[in-house]
């Protein structure tokens, strides 16, 4: 292959690298001391089949989805699931990933009896986790 | 005279009703910590967390249905529905959407109360406010 033939694949490769890195650039920065945590329930608690879950946030503020204000985000509750592998994508929206896009800080949760894990993950205006991602410890509750 | 007075009163009532954001149904605001009657030690910051149900939090200036931002009133009374919340050492604004804070208080008895403000720092109609609690700093 001559030099001119080489140039095109190289440009394509560069373009691909740039595109791949764009979501990383787009992630919203979060303060290093930001902390999301469960006020209630605490790890190991036994709860009823319906309970109020209280979401705590330090050194950041809560804003509804779509709000472009620095140092804010909205809560997501992850139920019986691990953190998303790809933090560059919006948090899934399903029965295991509850979105609180209206700025809620408490939620009435109903779960079947048994052991369940709960974890909080904050995300930005576009539902994408911050950089660094702000998530709580994963806790276990027993529903009876 | 009576007609004039009635008209004036009506005018006030109508303008107040137009200006104030209606409170979301069943909105419930409370101080999650400290508890009413709690005795706390002086010389270290007191963490206060804000409990809110059936309503969401939004920073100041953000117009989003059924949201508002927190204000912590220290040794002060709530201003009533549909009015601007003062901004001073007795009326702390949490315009970035904060849901907890720490305060330092002088020894003695103090009252704490939360009140929600809308995107323009106006109280809701009816006002969304917590019970006023009393704590003692020792």
Interface residues (C-beta under 8 A of the other chain):
Chain A: X39 X52 X54 X55 X56 X57 X58 X60 X61 X62 X63 X64 X67 X69 X71 X72 X100 X102 X103 X104 X105 X106
Chain B: X32 X49 X50 X51 X52 X53 X55 X56 X57 X58 X59 X62 X64 X65 X66 X67 X94 X96 X97 X98 X99 X100
